[in-house]
Protein backbone atom coordinates (compact mmCIF):
# COMPACT_ATOMS: atom_id res chain seq x y z
CA UNK A 1 0.00 0.00 0.00
CA UNK A 2 2.83 2.41 0.82
CA UNK A 3 4.34 1.96 -2.62
CA UNK A 4 0.99 2.76 -4.25
CA UNK A 5 0.65 5.94 -2.17
CA UNK A 6 4.18 7.08 -3.03
CA UNK A 7 3.81 6.25 -6.74
CA UNK A 8 0.40 7.96 -6.99
CA UNK A 9 1.54 11.17 -5.29
CA UNK A 10 4.74 11.23 -7.32
CA UNK A 11 2.81 10.72 -10.56
CA UNK A 12 0.35 13.55 -9.84
CA UNK A 13 3.11 15.85 -8.62
CA UNK A 14 5.14 15.35 -11.78
CA UNK A 15 2.07 15.54 -14.03
CA UNK A 16 0.93 18.85 -12.54
CA UNK A 17 4.44 20.30 -12.79
CA UNK A 18 4.69 19.16 -16.42
CA UNK A 19 1.36 20.81 -17.23
CA UNK A 20 2.34 23.98 -15.36
CA UNK A 21 5.58 24.27 -17.35
CA UNK A 22 3.79 23.61 -20.64
CA UNK A 23 0.75 25.83 -20.08
CA UNK A 24 1.75 28.71 -17.81
CA UNK A 25 3.97 31.67 -18.62
CA UNK A 26 6.87 32.09 -16.22
CA UNK A 27 6.19 34.55 -13.37
CA UNK A 28 2.82 35.72 -14.76
CA UNK A 29 -0.11 34.88 -12.47
CA UNK A 30 -3.26 33.37 -13.93
CA UNK A 31 -6.27 34.08 -11.72
CA UNK A 32 -8.33 31.01 -10.90
CA UNK A 33 -10.29 32.78 -8.14
CA UNK A 34 -9.59 36.52 -8.18
CA UNK A 35 -7.84 37.85 -5.10
CA UNK A 36 -7.56 34.33 -3.66
CA UNK A 37 -6.00 31.62 -5.84
CA UNK A 38 -3.67 31.92 -8.83
CA UNK A 39 -1.51 29.66 -10.93
CA UNK A 40 1.92 31.27 -11.07
CA UNK A 41 4.83 29.35 -12.55
CA UNK A 42 8.06 30.02 -10.68
CA UNK A 43 11.46 28.39 -10.59
CA UNK A 44 12.43 27.94 -6.96
CA UNK A 45 16.19 27.61 -6.56
CA UNK A 46 15.92 27.62 -2.77
CA UNK A 47 13.95 25.90 -0.07
CA UNK A 48 10.69 26.95 1.57
CA UNK A 49 10.11 30.68 1.14
CA UNK A 50 13.05 30.71 -1.31
CA UNK A 51 15.66 30.59 1.47
CA UNK A 52 19.18 29.35 0.75
CA UNK A 53 18.98 30.09 -2.98
CA UNK A 54 21.45 28.42 -5.32
CA UNK A 55 22.45 25.67 -2.88
CA UNK A 56 21.55 22.86 -5.28
CA UNK A 57 24.13 20.30 -4.14
CA UNK A 58 23.23 20.91 -0.50
CA UNK A 59 19.52 20.37 -1.18
CA UNK A 60 20.14 17.22 -3.20
CA UNK A 61 22.34 15.74 -0.45
CA UNK A 62 19.92 16.67 2.35
CA UNK A 63 17.02 15.22 0.39
CA UNK A 64 18.89 11.97 -0.25
CA UNK A 65 19.64 11.66 3.47
CA UNK A 66 15.98 12.34 4.30
CA UNK A 67 14.84 9.73 1.76
CA UNK A 68 17.12 7.09 3.29
CA UNK A 69 15.90 7.89 6.82
CA UNK A 70 12.25 7.80 5.73
CA UNK A 71 12.74 4.52 3.83
CA UNK A 72 14.38 2.93 6.87
CA UNK A 73 11.59 4.24 9.13
CA UNK A 74 8.98 2.69 6.83
CA UNK A 75 10.47 -0.73 7.61
CA UNK A 76 9.63 -0.45 11.32
CA UNK A 77 7.34 -3.33 12.18
CA UNK A 78 5.37 -1.86 15.09
CA UNK A 79 4.48 1.54 13.66
CA UNK A 80 0.89 2.65 13.07
CA UNK A 81 -0.81 2.98 9.70
CA UNK A 82 -1.07 6.78 10.07
CA UNK A 83 2.65 6.97 10.87
CA UNK A 84 3.49 5.02 7.71
CA UNK A 85 1.10 7.06 5.57
CA UNK A 86 2.71 10.24 6.89
CA UNK A 87 6.14 8.91 6.02
CA UNK A 88 4.89 7.86 2.56
CA UNK A 89 3.56 11.38 1.94
CA UNK A 90 6.87 12.92 3.00
CA UNK A 91 8.82 10.43 0.89
CA UNK A 92 6.73 11.13 -2.21
CA UNK A 93 7.07 14.88 -1.76
CA UNK A 94 10.80 14.65 -1.22
CA UNK A 95 11.18 12.50 -4.33
CA UNK A 96 9.03 14.87 -6.40
CA UNK A 97 11.14 17.89 -5.56
CA UNK A 98 14.37 15.89 -5.87
CA UNK A 99 13.42 14.94 -9.44
CA UNK A 100 12.99 18.65 -10.22
CA UNK A 101 16.30 19.64 -8.65
CA UNK A 102 18.22 16.93 -10.48
CA UNK A 103 16.41 17.50 -13.80
CA UNK A 104 16.24 21.31 -13.88
CA UNK A 105 18.40 22.68 -11.08
CA UNK A 106 15.29 24.16 -9.40
CA UNK A 107 11.86 23.14 -8.15
CA UNK A 108 8.78 23.91 -10.24
CA UNK A 109 6.19 25.74 -8.11
CA UNK A 110 2.83 27.01 -9.34
CA UNK A 111 0.14 27.03 -6.61
CA UNK A 112 -0.26 30.62 -5.45
CA UNK A 113 -2.63 31.72 -2.69
CA UNK A 114 -0.96 35.13 -2.34
CA UNK A 115 -0.73 34.86 1.45
CA UNK A 116 1.93 32.17 1.22
CA UNK A 117 4.88 31.62 -1.11
CA UNK A 118 4.13 29.73 -4.34
CA UNK A 119 4.36 25.96 -3.83
CA UNK A 120 3.53 22.62 -5.49
CA UNK A 121 1.85 19.29 -4.70
CA UNK A 122 5.09 17.76 -3.42
CA UNK A 123 5.39 20.55 -0.85
CA UNK A 124 1.78 19.98 0.16
CA UNK A 125 2.30 16.28 0.76
CA UNK A 126 5.49 16.83 2.74
CA UNK A 127 3.49 19.16 4.98
CA UNK A 128 0.53 16.78 5.30
CA UNK A 129 2.91 13.92 6.05
CA UNK A 130 4.65 15.98 8.71
CA UNK A 131 1.28 16.74 10.33
CA UNK A 132 0.43 13.01 10.40
CA UNK A 133 3.88 12.24 11.79
CA UNK A 134 3.48 14.92 14.46
CA UNK A 135 -0.01 13.68 15.38
CA UNK A 136 1.23 10.11 15.85
CA UNK A 137 4.25 11.30 17.83
CA UNK A 138 2.16 13.46 20.16
CA UNK A 139 -1.08 11.54 20.56
CA UNK A 140 -0.75 7.84 19.76
CA UNK A 141 0.30 5.44 22.50
CA UNK A 142 3.57 3.64 22.01
Secondary structure, 3 states (H helix, E strand, C coil): CHHHHHHHHHHHHHHHHHHHHHHCCECCCEEEECCCEEEEEEEECCCHHHCCCCCHHHHHHHHHHHHHHHHHHHCCCCCCHHHHHHHHHHHHHHHHHHHHHHHHCCEEEEEECCCCCCECHHHHHHHHHHHHHHHHHHHCCC
